[in-house]
């Protein structure tokens, strides 16, 4: 329908408005029901009708993603260095300023382009001390020094475990078994010979795993490819029906490991963590403090239920973690059932430490500025009420909102603009007067421009100095066991993301509580 109330066909509209002639009048019409946005999930979306002839597929095909050479060449255009990025922005401003209409429009708003970048003061935090093996070392900013040590902080024994593999992967399975035992021994971990389970034509991974019973410590499934349905079904079985720790490895990864030895070390470390072992620890001065990470996963494609991931440290050294998930309504971001999670986390803490924590510091990911007030009246209020009612003494609570999806970029200037040094903190000028917030560049990148992380402390009864909060936050960015390097967000926050993603994307159901004391989602 046109604005005057008359009707026009899609073909006429496309020809009149876009100068595009429809040639096939038998093609079906594509209908999109729109995409919900956070905070507007109850708003009715208007259906969008599309003509296939005028549609173009976007994105990068999976076969292209797997082509290392193509992706490497593509990165030259998608991952711009700080100097290249600024040159392009400056050229864009220069080109745009040449148009008289742009100049006139800017005059009406009393605006003009500034050809100079805003300069802000920053400082660099001290290197974090890492304990791995038998000694302390400093995590260097440009290189992950603690990766040089192959000794585990705490190694678990793998006495009864199995490798399940397809017939086409038999040689790779035998190679993987021998290498895992050898590499684990070098890292101080005892791994005995596994039970080898070869799938015949009638077997499936699920049926073979069921035949093993519940006695295995951990099951390693060697998969012929990355088929999502197979991976999901295995994880569903081993996280819900038969709660056994599992490690899924694709055959292509094992084949690559024959020329890239660190891959096997990575698998050993992941399996040790899932069994409850630890790789390293950081030197944190704050004692008897529980760190919590909370994040939500929303399945935008299928509009399934959202999942909140809750991960809490269960000892002072941050080497043991308690995990829990909460199923929520589609697109619901605020978590209303945190009291039960906190209660179970404190009970787990008391098993390991024998006393309640004195302080609790929460890192909350996935919320925007418009939801901060809602967090204070729901999540924070519920946590405070629970702590006040449950314990006769005051337990301090600090609640920090973590924001990764920001457009702000920082450059350090030497001969040209470069990425800031990891550990760079900005807490003046760009921060808001009404907020207690700061930026940290915690990771280093080999290509492109590094993205800082924005933190906003919206509740604080622990009453830590800003320097202490920033230092703790940076230290926690070293405690993610999947990489021997600093990451963008504190470890509990990223663990919560990994947990929510696994449950929301693959399991679709809350996993067994028997796995809650393990990092089974690594």
C-alpha positions as CSV (number, residue, x, y, z in Angstrom):
1,X,0.0,0.0,0.0
2,X,1.3,3.5,-0.9
3,X,1.0,6.5,1.3
4,X,-2.1,7.7,-0.6
5,X,-3.9,4.5,0.1
6,X,-3.6,3.0,-3.4
7,X,-2.1,-0.5,-3.9
8,X,1.0,-1.4,-6.0
9,X,2.6,-4.7,-6.8
10,X,6.0,-5.7,-5.5
11,X,7.3,-5.8,-9.1
12,X,6.0,-2.3,-9.9
13,X,7.4,-1.0,-6.6
14,X,10.9,-2.4,-7.3
15,X,10.9,-1.0,-10.8
16,X,9.7,2.4,-9.7
17,X,11.8,2.8,-6.6
18,X,14.9,0.8,-7.2
19,X,15.0,0.6,-11.1
20,X,15.0,-3.2,-10.8
21,X,12.9,-5.4,-13.1
22,X,11.5,-8.7,-11.8
23,X,11.9,-11.4,-14.5
24,X,10.6,-14.5,-12.7
25,X,7.0,-14.0,-11.4
26,X,6.8,-17.6,-10.1
27,X,9.6,-17.3,-7.5
28,X,8.5,-17.7,-3.9
29,X,8.5,-14.7,-1.6
30,X,10.9,-14.8,1.4
31,X,9.4,-13.7,4.7
32,X,11.4,-12.6,7.7
33,X,9.7,-12.2,11.1
34,X,12.3,-9.7,12.2
35,X,14.9,-9.9,15.0
36,X,14.2,-9.1,18.6
37,X,16.4,-6.7,20.5
38,X,17.4,-6.8,24.2
39,X,14.7,-5.1,26.3
40,X,12.2,-5.2,23.4
41,X,11.4,-8.9,23.2
42,X,7.7,-8.2,23.8
43,X,7.5,-5.7,20.9
44,X,5.7,-7.1,17.9
45,X,8.0,-7.3,14.9
46,X,6.6,-6.3,11.5
47,X,7.1,-9.0,8.9
48,X,9.6,-8.2,6.2
49,X,9.0,-9.6,2.7
50,X,11.9,-10.1,0.3
51,X,12.2,-11.1,-3.4
52,X,14.8,-13.8,-3.9
53,X,16.0,-12.3,-7.2
54,X,17.1,-9.2,-5.5
55,X,18.7,-10.9,-2.5
56,X,22.4,-11.5,-2.2
57,X,24.0,-13.9,0.3
58,X,26.4,-12.3,2.8
59,X,29.0,-13.5,5.2
60,X,31.8,-16.0,4.6
61,X,31.1,-19.6,3.7
62,X,32.5,-22.3,5.9
63,X,34.8,-23.7,3.2
64,X,36.3,-20.2,2.8
65,X,36.8,-19.9,6.6
66,X,38.8,-23.2,6.6
67,X,41.1,-21.9,3.8
68,X,44.0,-20.4,5.9
69,X,45.5,-18.6,2.9
70,X,42.3,-16.9,1.9
71,X,41.5,-15.8,5.5
72,X,45.1,-14.5,5.9
73,X,44.7,-12.3,2.7
74,X,41.3,-11.2,3.8
75,X,42.6,-10.1,7.2
76,X,44.7,-7.4,5.5
77,X,41.4,-5.6,4.8
78,X,39.4,-6.5,7.9
79,X,42.1,-6.2,10.6
80,X,43.6,-2.8,10.3
81,X,46.6,-1.6,12.3
82,X,46.1,1.5,14.4
83,X,48.0,3.7,12.0
84,X,46.2,2.3,8.9
85,X,42.8,2.7,10.7
86,X,43.6,6.4,11.5
87,X,44.8,7.1,8.0
88,X,41.5,5.8,6.6
89,X,39.4,7.7,9.1
90,X,41.4,10.9,8.3
91,X,41.0,10.4,4.5
92,X,37.2,9.8,5.0
93,X,36.9,13.1,7.0
94,X,38.9,14.9,4.3
95,X,36.7,13.5,1.5
96,X,33.5,14.2,3.3
97,X,34.5,17.8,4.1
98,X,34.9,18.6,0.4
99,X,31.1,18.5,-0.2
100,X,29.4,21.9,0.2
101,X,26.1,20.2,1.4
102,X,28.0,18.5,4.3
103,X,29.6,21.8,5.3
104,X,26.3,23.6,5.3
105,X,24.6,20.8,7.3
106,X,27.4,20.9,9.9
107,X,27.1,24.7,10.2
108,X,23.4,24.3,11.2
109,X,24.5,22.1,14.1
110,X,27.5,24.3,14.9
111,X,29.8,21.3,14.4
112,X,33.0,20.6,12.6
113,X,35.5,17.7,12.2
114,X,38.6,17.6,14.4
115,X,41.6,16.3,12.5
116,X,43.4,15.4,15.7
117,X,42.8,12.5,18.0
118,X,41.8,13.2,21.5
119,X,44.7,12.7,23.9
120,X,44.0,11.2,27.3
121,X,46.3,10.2,30.2
122,X,46.8,6.5,30.8
123,X,49.0,4.3,33.0
124,X,50.3,0.8,32.8
125,X,49.7,-1.8,35.5
126,X,52.5,-3.9,36.8
127,X,53.2,-7.3,35.3
128,X,51.2,-10.1,36.9
129,X,53.0,-12.8,38.8
130,X,52.2,-16.4,37.7
131,X,52.9,-19.5,39.7
132,X,53.3,-22.5,37.4
133,X,55.3,-25.6,38.1
134,X,57.6,-24.9,41.0
135,X,58.3,-21.2,40.8
136,X,56.8,-17.7,40.3
137,X,57.4,-15.8,37.1
138,X,56.1,-12.6,35.5
139,X,53.6,-12.7,32.7
140,X,55.3,-10.5,30.1
141,X,53.1,-8.2,28.1
142,X,54.2,-9.2,24.6
143,X,54.7,-12.9,25.2
144,X,53.0,-15.3,27.5
145,X,56.1,-16.3,29.5
146,X,54.3,-18.8,31.7
147,X,53.6,-21.0,28.6
148,X,57.2,-22.0,28.6
149,X,56.7,-24.2,31.7
150,X,55.1,-27.5,30.9
151,X,54.6,-28.6,34.5
152,X,51.1,-28.5,35.8
153,X,50.2,-26.7,39.1
154,X,48.1,-29.7,40.2
155,X,47.9,-32.8,38.0
156,X,45.1,-35.4,38.2
157,X,45.5,-39.1,37.4
158,X,43.7,-40.6,34.5
159,X,43.4,-44.3,35.4
160,X,40.2,-45.3,33.7
161,X,39.3,-43.5,30.5
162,X,38.4,-44.4,26.9
163,X,38.9,-43.2,23.4
164,X,35.9,-43.7,21.1
165,X,36.6,-43.3,17.4
166,X,35.3,-44.2,13.9
167,X,36.9,-46.9,11.9
168,X,38.4,-44.4,9.5
169,X,40.3,-42.7,12.4
170,X,41.9,-45.8,13.8
171,X,45.5,-44.8,13.0
172,X,44.9,-41.3,14.4
173,X,43.4,-42.7,17.5
174,X,46.4,-44.9,18.2
175,X,48.7,-42.0,17.6
176,X,46.7,-39.7,19.9
177,X,46.7,-42.3,22.6
178,X,50.5,-42.8,22.6
179,X,51.2,-39.0,22.4
180,X,48.8,-38.1,25.2
181,X,50.4,-40.6,27.5
182,X,53.9,-39.4,26.6
183,X,53.2,-35.6,26.8
184,X,51.2,-36.0,30.0
185,X,54.1,-37.7,31.6
186,X,56.4,-34.8,30.7
187,X,53.9,-32.5,32.3
188,X,53.8,-34.5,35.6
189,X,50.4,-36.1,34.9
190,X,49.9,-39.9,35.1
191,X,47.8,-41.2,32.2
192,X,47.3,-44.9,31.8
193,X,46.6,-46.8,28.6
194,X,43.0,-46.0,27.6
195,X,40.2,-48.4,26.6
196,X,40.1,-48.2,22.8
197,X,36.5,-48.4,21.3
198,X,36.2,-48.7,17.6
199,X,32.8,-48.0,16.0
200,X,31.5,-50.6,13.6
201,X,28.8,-49.9,11.0
202,X,26.0,-50.4,13.5
203,X,27.5,-48.4,16.3
204,X,27.1,-44.7,17.1
205,X,29.1,-42.7,19.5
206,X,26.2,-42.6,21.9
207,X,25.6,-46.4,21.9
208,X,29.3,-47.0,22.4
209,X,29.6,-44.5,25.3
210,X,26.6,-46.1,26.9
211,X,28.2,-49.5,26.8
212,X,31.1,-48.1,28.8
213,X,28.9,-47.5,31.8
214,X,29.5,-44.8,34.3
215,X,32.9,-46.0,35.6
216,X,35.1,-44.0,33.2
217,X,36.7,-40.8,34.5
218,X,36.6,-39.1,31.1
219,X,35.7,-40.2,27.5
220,X,37.6,-38.8,24.5
221,X,35.6,-38.9,21.3
222,X,37.7,-38.7,18.1
223,X,35.3,-37.2,15.5
224,X,35.8,-37.6,11.7
225,X,34.5,-34.0,11.1
226,X,32.9,-31.0,12.8
227,X,29.3,-32.0,12.3
228,X,27.3,-30.0,14.8
229,X,24.5,-32.6,15.3
230,X,26.9,-35.3,16.3
231,X,28.8,-33.1,18.7
232,X,25.5,-31.9,20.3
233,X,24.2,-35.4,20.7
234,X,27.4,-36.6,22.4
235,X,27.4,-33.6,24.8
236,X,23.8,-34.0,25.6
237,X,24.4,-37.7,26.6
238,X,27.5,-37.0,28.6
239,X,26.3,-33.8,30.3
240,X,22.7,-34.9,31.1
241,X,21.9,-38.6,30.9
242,X,25.2,-40.1,31.8
243,X,27.2,-37.3,33.5
244,X,30.8,-38.2,32.5
245,X,33.5,-35.7,31.6
246,X,34.2,-35.7,27.8
247,X,36.7,-34.3,25.4
248,X,35.8,-34.1,21.7
249,X,38.6,-33.8,19.2
250,X,38.3,-33.6,15.4
251,X,40.4,-35.9,13.3
252,X,41.8,-32.9,11.4
253,X,43.2,-31.5,14.6
254,X,45.0,-34.7,15.5
255,X,46.4,-34.9,11.9
256,X,47.7,-31.4,12.3
257,X,49.2,-32.2,15.7
258,X,51.7,-34.5,14.0
259,X,53.5,-31.4,12.7
260,X,52.4,-29.0,15.5
261,X,53.3,-30.7,18.9
262,X,51.7,-28.0,21.2
263,X,48.3,-29.2,20.1
264,X,48.7,-32.4,22.2
265,X,49.8,-30.4,25.2
266,X,46.7,-28.3,24.8
267,X,44.4,-31.4,24.9
268,X,46.3,-32.7,28.0
269,X,45.8,-29.4,29.8
270,X,42.1,-29.3,28.9
271,X,41.5,-32.8,30.2
272,X,43.4,-32.1,33.4
273,X,41.3,-29.0,34.0
274,X,38.1,-31.0,33.4
275,X,39.2,-33.6,36.0
276,X,39.7,-30.8,38.5
277,X,43.4,-30.1,38.1
278,X,44.9,-26.7,37.8
279,X,47.5,-25.2,35.4
280,X,48.7,-22.1,37.2
281,X,47.6,-19.4,39.7
282,X,48.1,-15.7,40.1
283,X,49.3,-13.7,43.1
284,X,46.2,-12.1,44.5
285,X,46.5,-10.2,47.7
286,X,42.8,-10.1,48.5
287,X,42.1,-13.1,50.8
288,X,38.8,-15.0,51.3
289,X,37.2,-13.4,48.3
290,X,34.9,-15.2,45.9
291,X,34.9,-14.1,42.3
292,X,31.8,-14.7,40.2
293,X,31.1,-14.4,36.5
294,X,27.6,-14.1,35.0
295,X,26.7,-14.0,31.3
296,X,23.6,-14.9,29.2
297,X,23.3,-16.7,25.9
298,X,20.5,-15.8,23.5
299,X,19.8,-18.1,20.5
300,X,18.9,-15.4,18.0
301,X,18.6,-17.8,15.1
302,X,16.1,-20.2,16.6
303,X,14.6,-17.9,19.3
304,X,14.9,-20.6,21.9
305,X,15.1,-20.1,25.6
306,X,17.9,-18.0,26.8
307,X,20.5,-19.4,29.3
308,X,22.3,-17.6,32.1
309,X,25.7,-19.0,33.1
310,X,26.9,-18.6,36.7
311,X,30.5,-19.5,37.5
312,X,32.1,-18.9,41.0
313,X,35.6,-19.5,42.4
314,X,35.4,-22.1,45.2
315,X,38.8,-21.6,46.7
316,X,41.1,-18.7,47.4
317,X,43.7,-19.5,44.7
318,X,41.0,-19.4,41.9
319,X,42.0,-22.9,40.7
320,X,38.6,-24.5,41.5
321,X,35.2,-23.4,40.1
322,X,31.6,-24.0,40.7
323,X,29.2,-23.8,37.7
324,X,25.5,-23.5,37.4
325,X,23.0,-22.5,34.6
326,X,19.5,-21.0,34.7
327,X,17.0,-21.3,31.9
328,X,15.2,-18.1,31.1
329,X,12.6,-16.7,28.7
330,X,13.7,-15.8,25.2
331,X,15.8,-12.7,25.2
332,X,15.6,-12.2,28.9
333,X,18.8,-10.7,30.1
334,X,18.2,-10.0,33.8
335,X,18.6,-13.1,36.0
336,X,16.0,-13.4,38.7
337,X,17.2,-16.7,40.3
338,X,20.7,-15.9,41.5
339,X,20.0,-16.6,45.2
340,X,20.0,-20.4,44.7
341,X,23.2,-20.2,42.6
342,X,25.0,-18.1,45.3
343,X,23.8,-20.4,48.1
344,X,25.3,-23.5,46.3
345,X,28.5,-21.6,45.4
346,X,29.1,-20.7,49.1
347,X,28.4,-24.3,50.2
348,X,31.0,-25.5,47.7
349,X,33.4,-22.7,48.9
350,X,33.0,-23.9,52.5
351,X,33.9,-27.5,51.5
352,X,37.2,-26.3,50.1
353,X,38.0,-23.4,52.5
354,X,36.1,-24.4,55.6
355,X,34.7,-20.9,56.2
356,X,32.5,-18.4,54.4
357,X,34.0,-15.8,52.1
358,X,34.5,-12.3,53.4
359,X,33.9,-10.6,50.1
360,X,32.2,-11.4,46.8
361,X,33.1,-9.7,43.6
362,X,30.8,-10.2,40.6
363,X,31.7,-9.5,37.0
364,X,28.5,-9.2,35.0
365,X,28.7,-9.4,31.2
366,X,26.1,-8.9,28.5
367,X,24.1,-5.9,29.8
368,X,23.9,-2.4,28.2
369,X,23.8,1.0,29.9
370,X,20.0,1.1,29.8
371,X,19.8,-1.9,32.0
372,X,22.0,-0.8,34.8
373,X,19.2,0.5,37.0
374,X,17.3,-2.7,36.4
375,X,20.3,-4.7,37.6
376,X,20.4,-2.7,40.9
377,X,16.8,-3.3,41.6
378,X,16.8,-7.0,40.7
379,X,20.1,-9.0,40.7
380,X,22.0,-6.9,43.2
381,X,19.1,-6.4,45.5
382,X,18.4,-10.2,45.6
383,X,22.1,-11.0,46.3
384,X,22.3,-8.4,49.1
385,X,19.0,-9.6,50.7
386,X,20.2,-13.2,50.6
387,X,23.5,-12.4,52.2
388,X,21.9,-10.2,54.9
389,X,19.3,-12.9,55.8
390,X,21.7,-15.9,55.7
391,X,24.8,-14.6,57.5
392,X,25.0,-12.8,60.9
393,X,28.1,-10.9,59.7
394,X,28.4,-8.6,56.7
395,X,29.8,-10.0,53.5
396,X,31.0,-7.3,51.2
397,X,29.6,-7.3,47.6
398,X,31.1,-5.6,44.6
399,X,29.2,-5.7,41.3
400,X,31.0,-4.8,38.1
401,X,29.4,-4.6,34.7
402,X,31.7,-5.7,31.8
403,X,31.2,-4.3,28.4
404,X,33.1,-5.7,25.4
405,X,31.0,-4.4,22.5
406,X,32.2,-0.8,22.4
407,X,33.4,1.4,19.6
408,X,36.1,3.2,21.6
409,X,39.7,2.5,20.5
410,X,43.0,3.7,22.1
411,X,46.3,4.2,20.3
412,X,49.7,4.7,21.8
413,X,51.9,7.1,19.9
414,X,55.6,6.6,19.2
415,X,56.8,7.1,15.6
416,X,53.3,6.2,14.5
417,X,50.1,5.0,16.2
418,X,50.4,1.5,17.7
419,X,48.3,-0.6,20.0
420,X,48.6,0.2,23.8
421,X,50.6,-2.1,26.0
422,X,48.6,-4.8,27.7
423,X,47.7,-3.6,31.2
424,X,47.0,0.0,30.0
425,X,44.3,1.7,32.1
426,X,42.2,4.8,31.2
427,X,40.0,6.1,34.0
428,X,39.9,9.9,33.3
429,X,38.3,12.2,30.7
430,X,36.5,9.5,28.8
431,X,34.8,8.1,31.9
432,X,31.5,9.6,33.1
433,X,31.2,11.8,36.2
434,X,28.2,9.9,37.5
435,X,29.8,6.5,37.1
436,X,32.6,4.6,38.7
437,X,34.1,3.2,35.5
438,X,37.4,2.6,33.7
439,X,38.9,1.0,30.6
440,X,41.5,-1.7,30.5
441,X,43.5,-3.0,27.5
442,X,44.3,-6.5,28.9
443,X,45.3,-8.5,25.8
444,X,47.8,-8.1,23.0
445,X,46.9,-8.8,19.4
446,X,49.2,-9.8,16.5
447,X,47.0,-8.2,13.8
448,X,44.6,-5.3,13.7
449,X,43.6,-2.8,16.4
450,X,43.1,-4.0,20.0
451,X,39.7,-3.4,21.6
452,X,39.6,-2.3,25.2
453,X,37.1,-3.5,27.7
454,X,34.9,-1.1,29.6
455,X,34.1,-1.8,33.3
456,X,31.5,0.0,35.4
457,X,31.3,-0.6,39.2
458,X,27.6,-0.1,40.0
459,X,27.6,-1.5,43.5
460,X,30.4,-1.7,46.1
461,X,30.3,-2.5,49.8
462,X,33.7,-4.1,49.8
463,X,35.0,-0.6,49.4
464,X,38.2,-1.3,47.5
465,X,40.2,1.5,46.1
466,X,39.9,2.0,42.3
467,X,43.6,1.0,41.8
468,X,42.9,-2.3,43.6
469,X,39.8,-3.1,41.5
470,X,41.7,-2.4,38.3
471,X,44.6,-4.5,39.4
472,X,42.4,-7.4,40.4
473,X,40.5,-7.2,37.1
474,X,43.7,-7.3,35.1
475,X,45.1,-10.3,37.2
476,X,41.9,-12.2,36.5
477,X,42.4,-11.8,32.8
478,X,45.4,-14.2,33.2
479,X,43.3,-17.0,34.8
480,X,41.5,-18.5,31.8
481,X,42.9,-22.0,31.5
482,X,42.2,-22.4,27.8
483,X,45.0,-20.1,26.7
484,X,48.4,-19.2,28.1
485,X,47.9,-15.5,27.5
486,X,45.8,-12.6,28.7
487,X,42.2,-12.4,27.5
488,X,39.8,-9.5,27.1
489,X,37.7,-10.2,30.2
490,X,38.3,-11.7,33.7
491,X,38.3,-15.5,33.7
492,X,35.1,-16.0,35.7
493,X,33.3,-13.9,33.1
494,X,34.6,-15.9,30.2
495,X,33.9,-19.2,31.9
496,X,30.3,-18.1,32.4
497,X,30.1,-17.2,28.7
498,X,31.5,-20.6,27.7
499,X,29.1,-22.4,30.0
500,X,26.0,-20.5,28.8
501,X,27.1,-21.0,25.1
502,X,27.4,-24.8,25.5
503,X,24.1,-25.2,27.2
504,X,22.2,-22.7,25.0
505,X,23.7,-23.9,21.7
506,X,24.2,-27.6,22.2
507,X,22.5,-29.0,25.3
508,X,19.2,-27.0,25.4
509,X,18.8,-28.3,28.9
510,X,20.4,-27.8,32.3
511,X,23.4,-30.2,32.7
512,X,23.7,-32.6,35.6
513,X,24.8,-31.1,38.9
514,X,27.4,-33.9,39.2
515,X,29.5,-31.9,36.8
516,X,29.1,-28.5,38.6
517,X,32.5,-28.7,40.3
518,X,34.4,-29.2,37.0
519,X,35.3,-27.0,34.0
520,X,33.5,-29.5,31.7
521,X,32.7,-26.8,29.2
522,X,36.3,-25.9,28.3
